[in-house]
Every structure is written in C-alpha cells, then in structure tokens.
Amino acid sequence: MAASKLVLRPPPSLILTLFLSSNQLRLLSTPASATLSICRRPTSAVASLSSQSQTLNSPTLPLYGPSLRKGSNLPIKPRITDSESDDDGGQIDEESFKRVFDVSAIRVPAKDCFLLEERLRGHLLNWPRIRNIARVPGDDVEKRFLDLATKEETTGLDNLERRMYGRADGDGERLNSVLYRDKLVKSFDSNGFVNFKNVVKMSGPLRRKKKVVVVDEKVRKLGERNKDGRNGFALVEVVEDADGDEGGNWSGLLGDDCYRGVRWKGPTRLLLLDESYANKGVDELPEAIKVVLSSGGHKTSPAPELVRCKLTLFYSYWQMDEILEALLPDGMVIPSAFEMVGHIAHLNLRDEHLPYKKLIAKVVYDKHSSKIQTVVNKTDAIQNNYRTMQLEVLAGNHSLVATVVENGLRVQVDLATVYWNSRLATERQRLVDCFTRDDVVCDVFAGVGPIALAAAKKVKRVYANDLNPQAVEYMERNCVLNKLERRVKVFNMDGRRFIHAMFTSSKAESITQVVMNLPGDAAEYLDVFKGIYRDKPKGGKFRYPTIHVYAFSKAEDPEFDFEKRIRIALSEVAFEIKMRRVRLVAPGKWMLCGSFILPQSVAFAKPSSDM
C-alpha cells in the first residue's frame, strides 16, 4: 500500500514571522490590522525589514535608550593590523560612530521653557548625558534686531530734526544728502541691514575656507566644541522646510539661521520628547502633551508647536565599552578596567587582545583624554630584583615619569625604572593608620617611598631602604617635594643587610614598626631576625618591634599557608599572627599581610648563619 504524504501548510503570517527578529515581531504583534496589512504584501515587507536589519550590527536591539545598533548609521569597519610595528593600527573612523535618531520636540518660548518642563516630566527624553532641553542655533536673536524700525530710534531722530530745522522726516520733504548720511550713520547698526537689505551682499563678509591647522591631538580634543556650542557629543536639528529666502541675504551678518519668520521672533527652546513619540501625530500623543500644544499663545508669546527633530550622537558620546564592543570580535572579553598612574593609563591586556592593542589604546586615550596622556601595556611579568615592569607605549606621548597624588602626598615615579601600584593606596593608608606619634618605622622595601612619606607625617622617625638606586633617587626627591627630608633617612642596601645593620646599631631600641612590603620574597627575609638581639643583655627591657610582612598565596587556605611559612622562617610557633587579605591579584591568587610582634625567643635565638 503506497504511503500518502501529508503536508501541513502554515498560514502566510507564520511564514513571515520565520524571517523576522524579536523586535520586528514585537512591532508586528499589535495592532492586528497592521499585521494583516503586511501579510497582504509579504514580499515587500520582508524586503524592507531585511534592508533595515542590514544597517544594524546585531539582530536584537535594545528596547530603550541610545545604542550603536540603533539609528541611521554606517557599518563599523575597524582597521586591524597583525603587525605590532604598524603605526596605523590604532586609527578609528570616527564618522562611522555617528548615529542619527528621529525625535519629536515641542518648540516653546524660552521664558516658558522650565515651567513646561515640569509639567511634562516623564514624557521628555531621558537619555544618559543628553539634556532634554535644546537650543536652535541662532534663535536667541532678540526681536528688536528683526523689526524694520523701532520707535525709540525714530523718535530720537525726529527730535533732532525738529530742533535743527523745525520739521521731521515724515513731513513730505526729502532730506538733503548731509542729513540723509547723518541718519544712516546714527541708525545703520544691526537694524540697518534689515532696513537696507540691498547692501548686504556688498557689505557682508566673504565666505572663506577654513584654514587647516595641524595641532596636537590632545589639544584638539580639549578645545573641541560642538556645533551647538556646549559639548562635542550631541547635536539637535529641527527638520523643517526653509522659510523662503527672506533672511538668506543677511543671515551671514546676524548669524546663520537667525531668522525664524514672523511667528518665532526671539529666543525659543526645544523640549525633546521621549523616543517612543517620534514621528507621531498630535492625536497619538498623551493628554499631558496635547494640553500643552492646545494652550493658546498671545501677541508676544506664540503657542507651543510640535516639530520633528534629528538628534545626532557623535563618536565622543559613546562610552569606552560601547565602542570596544562594536570594534572587537564577537565573544571577546571587553577590557574595561585599567590602572591610573598620574597621566599614564596602565593596561594589562590578555593574549587575545594583543592583535587589537593599538585600537584598544586609542579608544582608552580618546575617552579619557582630559586625564590621560599616555597609554601603556605590560608586555612581561616582573622578573628582576628591582621589580620594574616591561612596558610598551601604545598611545599618546612617551613620557613615563608621572606625579601621583596619594593620601595628600605628591609622589613622582618613573614606571620605566621603578615599581608602582596605585591599587595598594588603601592598604598603605590602613597600615599608616596603625602607627602612633611615638613610633619609629623601618621600611625595608620602600620603593619610591609612599609608605615612608605617609608615615613621616605622623610618626617620630622613618628609616627607608630600597635596593634599586633609581627608586632611592626618586624617594629622596619625593622627600624634598613633600618637605619631609628631615624626618626620613634613606638607604640603598639589600634588605637583609639593611635589617641587620639597623638592629645591630644604637637605633635598634627605638624601632617599633617594621614594614616588609615585598610580596614575592619578603617571607624569605624573616630569618634575619633570628638572634638579632643576641649581642644585647638578655635581661634588659626591650620594646620588640611589630613586623608587617606581605606575601602572595595560591593555596586553598591562603591564611594558613602564609602563617605556616612565617613560622617556618622564624623556627617558632608560640606567637600570635594577625592575618589579613589585601586583594585578589589573579584568580586564585591572594595578596596577604601578616602582622606579629617579634617573639623574644626569636630575637635572642642562635642565628642559623653568621652575617
């Protein structure tokens, strides 16, 4: 028996929905009449919707707010180069990020603007960094500049003529050439161009091409102003037909688009409505807006009117993560955080970001140009005794010497020759808060001196040391810069030798705090404290110092791991250690701080090796 073939043919509306995105389905879901009208012409409907989706970067659009995937736009085509030496790898076509949105606005007199804004609260545009009140370029020209004559000026001229000749200009007699020239001199100001429009073309300034001046990129960004005179990221334009050429001859003298016709003489404002009201008629608007539009004006204040506008958002409007999301391949993690060291942005890019490193640096530089002058990336891990980082300059100038303001102190650093980490500012301040006025601090690995300088403002005396001669040079410079050179004694020695030299000298009894901020190796230096007081009388009274030592740990229980390492280094278990997690350096890797008072048994113990 032959099997019969059963075919279920779906309705045309279902076939159409298979080709539409979720937002297009939402548009077609209501009302029902709209769905039926589109189903009658499925070919044209699908064609128009598919052409619209080609201009978007993603098939799903955000329901509300501005987005690079909405508005009329050009396709974003980032320039990506595989060569690290290519200087053009960080070039961005800023024009491709310009988006134009259709919005509706209510044009009102300037004096009624804020009152109506309160009445329409909730119906106005509520986009980030966009004001819902806009100015039309040139609409602030006062009415007196557009009137053909003013009573005050005419009255003043008539009074002068009556005193001189006993008659006025309107008596029927033509003024002689001297009086006529005198009249022009007295009245030919901004109004004169309105009264005598035939001389505007002869008297008006010539349109010249703008000179192209090559300036520094940062200077250009700082001095950039938008066409509306306020900022450089948005522009509102009214979509309307030109009012003839009534003001075309003299607009160049009083400002472009300053003449708005007889109806709108004087300053006006645009109240931008919510994006859901774009391209809608008055009948489709909420009642609150209809009441405002129906309110009649008077002779000096016309009634508000509904106008169509175009809101243009430029490259400078979009946030850093929005631009990087559009430029980088789909699925790639967007780098959204970096460390600030003065004017330097320090990136830690992943391997997948390296082909786009100059592009990422250019976006970071553009979006923070008011604070950033240089963008660098760490190319290798810290693998030397001086803890210096291998950095590559990706954008901006090549100056790696920066001035950092931290906890009220000014600290100069050179990232090419010294180590600095701004993320430890909170930990440094917490540590200094533990000190008192009677303390004497010994900073074993001081670097450029952030802890030593902060402690010097509070404690009695500070002894600071570092192995890196460049760091010692900057530490001495920072002491002078903050006027603390008399309270900080600087050394350039190995950490082990420095501890031994300090505690075998006459300064040993005064030292109350020891800071060992070298997380990679500090725990290995603790054995130098074994027998550090062996040459002193054991029965004497000593104030044993509090030691603050830092370390990294990848163990499941990092506190237990670090505590065990401290006890092994000191060969002592009967003392208390206060452990604290400072920060998560990497996934599964913690930076910790262990604080303890040097045990007497360790201070007078027999050293494992003679110094």
Secondary structure, 3 states (H helix, E strand, C coil): CCCCCCCCCCCHHHHHHCCCCHHHHHHHHCCHHHHHHHHHCHHHHHHHHHHHHHCCCCCCCCCCCCCCCCCECCCCCCCCCCCCCCHHHHCCCHHHHCEEEEEEEEEEEHHHHHHHHHHCCCCECCCCCCCCEECCCCCCCCHHHCCCCCHHHHHHHHHHHHHHHCCCHHHCCCCCHHHHHHHHHHHCCHHHHHHCHHHHHHHCCCCCCCCCCCCCHHHHHHCCCCCCCCCCCEEEEEECCCCCCCCCCCHHHHCCCCCCCCCCCCCEEEEEECHHHCCCCHHHCCHHHHHHHHCCCCCCCCCCEEEEEEEEECHHHCCHHHHHHHHCCCCCCCCCCCEEECCEEEECCCHHHHHHHHHHHHHHHHHCCCCCCEEEEEEECCCCCCCCCEEEEEEECCCCEEEEEECCEEEEEECCCCCCCHHHHHHHHHHHHCCCCCCEEEECCCCCCHHHHHHHCCCCEEEEECCCHHHHHHHHHHHHHCCCCCCEEEECCCHHHHHHHHHCCCCHHHCCEEEECCCCCHHHHHHHHCCCCCCCCCCCCCCCCEEEEEEEECCCCHHHHHHHHHHHHHCCCCCCCEEEEEEEEECCEEEEEEEEECCHHHHCCCCCCCC
